[in-house]
């Protein structure tokens, strides 16, 4: 396998040399890694100062992706597998980063953590964030539990919504439509009135969709599974004084639609209604050599599923009504101690609670409803953390630690050691050893299968790589190798002898390893990139039985190119190859089989026309060659489809 690593990295190196021959005449070779990011260190720092490769999806990148969903956009990032992103609209998709299971990637909205405490693994459905509400996205790959706590095992995705930008208010209206009778409408208001900033976005999306489940009968009678979304995003900022500002944000989404009964099975009466609400209030005080930031947020999620008896589901009746609440209170101090040392320290309190009701009745099997009471299903976590950043000449170092006390399992500690060296102001070489953790979910603790004695999953990660700015603002190349070792993995266990009890327990371990490599070119009117990623891993239960990574290919690679033909017209192509991967098939005799899903390639195109400074037109063409493929066994995927629309700015 190491041979494969070397071959792919070398291949990208040859591609880089070919691009170099095109661009070498353009500028000097003394590029400074000057881009500023905040997610990696919880304070604004240049990429040259931190020992990580951070992916930034810019506002321009998002403008070139209008017509896509957020999962579709993230699925183009090296190392991220958004399984299910190409299924029927609105169907929940699973994010896998570097082979880690879903729920091990922390999602932030404007720096506020978002989780769903009513889900088994706390995952958050990213279909709730319309792309037109997002300004840019920062993606930190690698363990981030020292600064962010639980769930930041494989990485952190920070979704930054549109914020007040300029004095005076401007409004934008966007209308779009496309395949599957899909229509999107959005209007936003953005600007500043003296010391008050306002950014508000309303969006609406409706799609008739297509049958989510694959019809093997050949009769073509499965119903279309539709999706409907109403979403509001608001960011308010008040500059109280020269040194103190307040900010508040609100993001709410109301989703409803149709579902199949399961793989290969239609259901004319299965519907869902989901509500997502996040409200936050924060403040920032500028200090002589730093800043003090405080944040308070509350995250509410309601998931309602109702399946009335029908012919297709054999008179089965299912009702699920789950709610989850998470409250976070946090204070973060960033301070410059001297010319060599910066420090980031913080304290956080998190309270989680859930109420759940689930009823499943089918002919011959009518168990009582499963109930989780909010009076008992709750926990709290108090944390303190600190990271010291050292810089002297070409050498940089981060040393960090975090202490957590959970009201259920007790205490644990995580750490980060991250040295890096910047050579010739253009080649950053880095390494990281860090620990991370994922706390048991409330469902794993308090459901009918719950185990109150569960410990958190614990991961130790190792990374090494480089980020090479070959030509200033033109050509760059990065590669990172990683390894993750996780113990005390929580898994679902069923006894093979009477009374055949089933419950969650610790005892598994998981080991993943892989690499990511990317080359980027930006010259005059052309931007282009090519990347490759490889990941392999195994989950081993307490009995020593290995389980592969389901729905996660070992090999993915891709390329994209975007060109500004004239001032008013630009266009781009995106290509992604997804290798073979395993999925799990459930058999009639209650056993399971591993099925290999075939590799596939997708090509998308985007066209953008700027009629004038007020009016623009776009078209997003996806799966140009109408590739036939499967993401989830028993479910349909999208053939050739498109979205086209107009955007008008009102001064």
N, C-alpha and C positions, 0 to 999 in steps of 0.2 A: 504493500500500500504506500510505503514511503516513495517507491519509484513513481507511482501515479502523481503524488504531490509534486515531485521534482519536474516531471514531464509537463504538467499543466502550467506550473509557475514559469518554466523555461519558455513555453509556448507564448505566454503573455509577454514575456520579456522580448521575444523576437518581434511580436506585434508592436511593442513599444519602440523598438529600434527602427522599425519601418516608419512609424509616425514621426519619430525624431528626424528622419531624413527629410520629411516634408516641412517640418516646423523649425528646424535649427537656425534658419536664417532670420527668423522673425525678431527674437529678443535675446537678451543675455541669459546666462544660466545661473543667476543668483536669486532664485525665488525665495521669498520669506513666507512661511506658513502663517499668514496673518489673519485668516478667518477666525472669527470669535464665536464660541459656542458656550452654552451655560449648563447643559444637561450633565456632562461628564463630571463636573466639579461643583455644581450648584453655585457657581459664581462665574462671571464673564472672564474667559481666558482664551488666549490664542491657541490654535491647534498645535503650534510649535512648542507650547509649554506643557502639554499633557501627553501622557504616554498611551494614548488610545487612537484608533482610527474611528472617527465619528462620521456617520453619514448624515448629510443635511439635504433634505428635499426642499428646495427653495420655492419662493413664491412663483418664480418663472417656471420651474418644473411643474408646479401645480397648474399654472395657466395652460401649459402644454398637455395637460392630462384631463382637462374639463371633458366630461362625458363618462369618466370612469368613476367607480366607487372607491372609497378609501382602501378596502382590502385588495382591489385590483391594482391600485397604485403601489401599495407596499409589497405586493407580490413580485415587483420588478427589482427589488433591492437584493443584492447578493447576500446569501445566507438566510433569507427569510422565505419560508414556505407558508403561504396562506391557503391552506387546503380548504376547498369549497368556495373559493372566490368566484369561480366560473359556474357555480350551480345556479339554480333558479333565483331570481331577485329576492332579497330579504332572508334567504335561508342562512342560518348562522354558520360562520366559517371558523376554522381553527388555525391559530397562528403557532408555528413551530420555528423557533430561532435556535440555530446551531444544534439541532437534534433534541433540545429540551422539550418536554411534554407541554401541552397547552396549559396556560395558567402560570407558567414560569417566566413570562415576560411581563414586566410591569408597564402599565399604560398610564401616562400622565396627560392631563388636559390643562394647559397653561401652568404646568408645574404641580398641579393638584393631582394626587393619586386617585384613579377611578377603578373600582372593583365591583363585583356583583356578589355580595355575601350570601345570596340565595342559590348560587350555582355550586355544584359539587367541588369545583376547583377554583372558584373565585374569578373565572375568566370574564372579560367584558366584551360585549358584542360591538365590534367597530363599525358595523353597518349604521350605528346611530349617528355618526358624524358625517354630514354631507360635506363633500369636498369644497363646495363654494364658501363654506364658513371658515376654512383653514388658511392661515397665512403661510406657515412653513412647518416642517417636522424635523426634529433632531432624533437620531437613532444611535444610542450607545450600545454597542455589542460587548458582552462580557459581564461578569458579575458586578452588580451595583448595590448589594445589600448594605455595604458600609454607610452609604449616604442615603439610601432609600428604604431599607428594611426588607420585609418579606416580599416575595414574588419576583424581585429583581435578580433572578438567578442567571438567566441567559442574556438579559439585557433590559434596556429601558427605551420606550418609545414615547417621546414628549411631543404631543400635538399642540401646536401654538395657534390659537385662533386669531382672526383679524382684530387688531387693536387700533385705537385712534392714531391717525398718521399725520395730518396737517391741519393748520388753522382753517376754519370754515368747514361747513358740512357738504359732503358730496354723497349722492345716491346712485346706486347701480341696480339695474333691472336685468335679469337673465331669464330667458325662455329657451327650453330645449325639448326635443322629442326624438324618438327613435324606435328601434325594433321592440317587439313584444308589447306594442301599444304603451310605451313608456313615455311619460311627460314629467318634466321638472320645471319648477318656477321658483325664482329666488329674488329677493330685494334686500339690499343692505344700505345702511346709512352710516357714514364714517366721517369723523373729523373732530376738531377741537373748537370750543367756544371759550376763549381766554384760557383759564386754568382747568377747564373741565373737558375731558375727552369722552367721546361717545362712539361706540361701534356696535351696531345692532343688525342682525341678519335674520330674516324669515325665509324659510324654504319649504317647499312642498314637492313630494314625489309620488307618482302613481304608476304602477305597471300591472298590466294584465298577466304578465309572466308567461310561463309555459309549464307543462307537467313536470314537477320536481322528481317524481319517481319514474324509473325506466319501465316501459311497458313491454314485457316479454311475450304477451299474448298475441301481439300483432294486430289487435283490433282497433287500436288508436282511440280508445274511449276515455282515457284519463283526462281529468279536468285540468285547466290551467290554474296554477297556484300564484295568485296575485300578491302584490306588496304595496302598502300605502304608508307614507311617512309625513308627519308634520313636525317641523323642528324650529327652535328659536335659540339663537346665541346672542348674548349681550355682554359687552365689556365696558365698564365705566371707570374712569380714572379722574381723581381730583388732586391737583397740586395744592396742598394746604399751605405750605410755605416753601421756601427755597430748599429746605433740607428734609421735608416730610411730605409724603404722598400716600393716598389711599387708592385702592383699586378693588373692584368687585366684579364678579363674573357669574353668569347664569347660562347653563346649557341644558335644554330640555328637548326630548324627542318622544313622539307618540307613534309607535309602529304597530300596524296590524296587517294580517294577511292570512294566507291559506297554507296548509301543510299536507303532505302525503301521510298515509298510515305508517309507512316505513319503506325500506328498500324494496323495489319492485311492486309496491302496493299503493294503490290510489285510495283516496278517502274524500268523499264529496262534502263531509260535514266537519272536517278538522280545521279549526281556526285558532289564532292567537292574537292577544293584545298585550303589548309591552310598553311600559312607561319608564323613561330614564330621566332623572333630574339630578343635576349637580349645581350647587350654589356655593360660592366662596367669597370671602372677604379677606383682604390682605392690606398690609401697610409696609412702607419702607422708610427707614430713617437713615439719612446719610451721616456718617461719622467722619472725623478728621482723616482717618486712614482706612475707611471701610464702610460697612453698612450693616444695619440690623433689620431683618425682614421677619414679619410674622404673618401666618396664614391660618385661616379657619375655613373648613369646608364641610359640607354635608352631602352625601351621595345616597340617593334613594332609587331603588329599582323595583318595579312590579312586573311579574311575568304571569300571564293568565293564558292557559291552554284549555280548549274545550272540544272534545270529540264526541258528538252525539252518535247513537247507534245508526248504522247504515249497512247496506248490502255488502259493500266492499270490505268492511272491517269485521264482518261476521257478528254484528250486533254488540261489538265491544263499546263500552262507554268509559271515557277517560276525562277527568277534570283535574287540572293542576292550578293552584293559586299560591304563588310564592312572592314574598316581599323581602327586601333586604335594606338595611340602613348601615351606613358607615360614617362616623364623624371623626375628622382629623383636626388636631390643633398642633401647630408647630411654630417654633422660632428658630431662625438661622442667623448666625453671626459670621460675616466675612470681614477679616481684618488683616491689614498689611503690617506685620511686626517690624520688618526692616527690609533692606534691599534684597535679602536672601530668602526670607520666610514669609509666607502667607498662611493663614489658618481659616478653616471653615468648621464651625462647631454648631451643634443644634440639639434641641430637645423636642420630642414629639409624643403626643398621646393619641391613641386610636381606639375607638369603641365601635364594635360591630354587633349587629343583632339581625335575626331573621325569624319570620313566621312562615310556615309552609303547610299546605294542605294538598294531598294527592289521593285521588280515588281511581281505581282501576277495576272494572267489572267486565267479565266476559262469560259466555255460557259455560257453566260448570265450575266457575272460579269467581267467587264474590267475597274477597277479603275486606275487612273494614278499612276505612280511609287511614292513610298514614299522615300523622300530624306532628309538626314540630312547633312547639310553643315559643313565642318571643319572650315569655317570662323567664325561660330557662336557657334558651339558645342565644347566648351572647357572651362576649369576652372583651377584654381590654388589653392593650399593650402600651407600656411606657418605655421610651428609648432615649438614650443620650448618645451622641456620636461626635467625632472630631477627626478632621484630616489636616495634616500639616504638609504644605507644599514648599519644597526647597528648590531654589534655582541659583546656579553659580556658573557663569560662562556657558559652556555647551551642555552641562549636566542638569537634569531635572529629576525630582523624586517626589512621589506622594506616599505618605505613610498614614494610614487611617484605621480607626477601630470604632465599633458600635456595640453598646450593651443594651440588650432587650430584656424586659421582664413581662412575660405573658401571664395573665390571670389563671390560665388553665395548665400549661405545661411547665411554667417556671421561667428560668433565665437561660440565655445563650449569648454568645459573643461572635462577632464577625470582624474580619480584618482585610486590609488591602495594602500590598507593597507593589509599587509601580514606578520603577526607574526608567528614564529615557535619556537619550543623547541626541543632540541636534548637530550634525556635521555639515560644515560649509554653508550653514544657514539654509539647507535645502533637503538634507537626508535625516529623517528622524528614525532612530532605532529604539525599540522599546521592549519591555517584558513586564509581565504582571503575574503575581501570585495573590489570589484572593479567595475568601470564603463567602458563601451566601447561604440563604435559608428560605424555606417556604413553610409557613405555619399551616397546621391542619385547618381545613375549612370548618365552618359551623355545621355543615351537613355531615362531614366525616366524624364530627364529635357528638352530635345530638340526634341524628336521624335514627330510624329503626335499626340501621346497620352501624350506628355510631360507636365510637370507642373513646371514652373520655381520657384514657391514658396515652393517647397518641403523642409522639414526639414530633418536632419539626423535621422536615427533610433537610439534610445538611450537604452542601456542595463545596468542594475545593476545585478551583479552576486555575489553569496555567495557560498563559499566552505569550507569544513572542512574534515580533514582526517588524516591518518598516513602512514608512511613508516617504516616498521620494518625489520631491518637486523638481523634476528634471529641467524644465524650462519655465521661467517666471510666467505665471498666469496662463500657461499654454499646455504643458504636458506633465502628468503625474502618474505615479505607479505605486500601488501599495499591496502588501501581502501580509496576512496574519495566520499563524498556526495556533491551534487551541486544543485543550483537553479538559474535560469535565469529569470529576468523580463524585458521585452522589450516593450517600448512604441513608439508611432509615427511610427509604422511599415508601410512601403510603400506598398500599394496594388493597384491592377487594379480595377477601379470602372466604372460601366456602368449604365447610367440613365435608369429608367424603363418607363419614359414618354418622349414624343417628346421634343427636337430633338434627343434623345437616344445617347447623347454624351458619349464617353469613354475616361478616362484619369487616370493617376496615382494620388493618394492622400495619405496623412497621416491620421491616425486615428485608426488603429488597434493596439492591444497589444497582445503579445505572452508570455506565461509562460511555462517554461520547468523545470523539476526536474528529478533527477535520481542518480544513483551511479555506480561506477566501482570498481571492486575488483580483485586482481591478486596475485597468489602465484608462486614463481620461485624457481627452484632447479638446482644447478650446482655442480656435484660431480664426480670427476675423469673423465671418458669418457662420462658421461651422462649430458645432459641439458634437463630440462622439465619445463613446466608451465601450469597453468590452470587459467581461468579468467571467469568472468561474468559481464554483464553490463545491466542496466535497464534505460529506459528513457520514459517519458511521457510528453505530452505537448499539448497545444491548442492555435490556432490563432483565435482571436475574432475581427471581423470587427467593424466599427463605429456604425453599427446598432445593435450590440450585438449578431450577428450570429457566433457560434463557428465553427471552421474548424479543423479537426484532422491533425496530422503529416502524410503526404502521403509518401509512400515508405520507412517508417522508422519503424522497429519493436520495440515493447516495450522491448522484451527480446532477448538478444544474449549471447551466451557463447561458450567457446572453450577450446582446450588444444593442446599442441604440445610437441613432444619428439624428441630428436636427440641424436644418439649414435655413437661413434667412435669405430667400431668393431675391427679394426686393424689400424695400422699407415696409411695404404693406402686407407682404405675404411670406409665410414661413410654413415648413412642413417637416415631419419627422417620421421615422420608423423605429419600432421596438421589436426585438426578437428574443424569445426565451425558450430554451430546451429544458424539459423536465424528464428526468430519467425514470426507469422502471422502479416501482415501489410495491410494497405489500399492503393489502387490505384484508380485513377479517370478515369471513362469511359465516353467518349463523345458519346451521343446518336444522332440518325438521326434528332430528333426534336430540336437539339441545346441545350438540357438539359444535365446535367451530373449526373452520379450515382457513389456511392462509392462501390467498389468491394474489398472483402477481399481476399488477396493472401495467399495461404497455406504456412505454415512453411516448412523449408527444412534443411537438413544437408549435408555438403560436407566434404569429406576426401581426402587429397592430400598426396603424398609421394615424397620424394627427395632422389636420390642416387648420391653419389660422390665418384669417384675413382681417386686417385693420383698415376699415373703410375711411375712418378719420379718428380724431382723438376721442370721440364720444362712442363710436359704434364699431363693434368687432363681431365677426362671425367665425364659428368653429365647427369642425366635424371630426369625430373620433370613430375610426373604423377598426373593429376588433375581430380577431380571427379571420384575417383577410382570405385565407385559403380554405376556409370552412373545414378545419381539421376535426375529425371524429375521434373523441377520446373520452376517458372516464377519470374523474377525480375521486368520487366515492362510489364504491361498488353498489349497484342498484339504483343510481341516481343519474339524471340527465345533466349534460353540460351545454353551454351556449355554442351554437354554430356561428357562422358569420353574423355579426350584429353591429349596430352603429348608434351613435347619438350625435345630433347636430343641433346647433342653437345660435342665438344671438345675445349679445350683451351690450347694454346702452348705459352710458354714464351721464347723469344729470348733474350739472354744476350747481 
